[in-house]
Amino acid sequence: MLNLLVDSAMLGVGLAMDAFSVSIVNGLNEPNMRRRKSVAIAGTFAFFQFIMPLIGWTCVHTISELFKEFQKCIPWIALILLIYIGGKMLIEGIKDMLCVTDCSEHDKKMQEIVCLGRMALFVQGIATSIDALSVGFTISGYGFFEALFSSIIIAIVTFFICIFGLISGKKFGEKLSDKATIVGGLILIFIGLKVFTGGF
């Protein structure tokens, strides 16, 4: 149980970095944001981070029951997906740190949707949690209640990271978002390697 808790928390940290970055931008664009709205934003991100791994787990579990041989491919698929996602985050983070302009195209796009209301928040939730579908591959060996527990831990971690992101956005600026992307990428790559080598 302790290993499950630690592994799920690590997944939560890695997967929450995109939501953390967007939370920082949301905080920057609305420095006087009320606590209720901050909780709603963090809760939305947490919900999507909760549901996506379960969807992924259900899909993989169903496929595995129909095609037993597919089980052998799961570590490879998890490795490829997590290294791809983590590597992409890492590259984007490094590019952002090296960028000499004040605002990248990525930042501009995020800022455009921040203040569009509930639909924008829904879009942000989907965009920052879509990667969590791949977690279905990494937790496919879990039973349903283990997968549910893992998803809950990921959601809780995401919620508090996003709250911190909103507060950071109000107080400290955008610098943390670049570092968060790099950290998230490194964690996902590490988890992919761990899954492939049988760490889970």
Secondary structure as UniProt FT lines:
FT   HELIX           2..29
FT   TURN            31..32
FT   HELIX           35..66
FT   HELIX           68..73
FT   HELIX           74..98
FT   HELIX           105..114
FT   HELIX           118..129
FT   HELIX           130..134
FT   HELIX           135..138
FT   TURN            139..141
FT   HELIX           144..171
FT   HELIX           175..196
FT   TURN            197..198
//
